[in-house]
Amino acid sequence: MSNESNSNSARCEKFLSVRQAADRLQVSVWLIRDYLQKGKLKGAKLGSRLWRIPENALSEFMNERQAAV
């Protein structure tokens, strides 16, 4: 039963737009796109310009940045 609940939570993962991620980090959308293209921030590219960022990937990125300060 726990395997089923784990797979359900994976399917319900929330994704953010580049704008939403930029707002949360208080940076420009261009910087977020740069992070995505360079692999500093995990995300999925849909088409030629559209990115979606898993909410947990943004949280991990924020934690890493805070630890580096």
Disulfide bonds with the S-S distance in Angstrom:
none
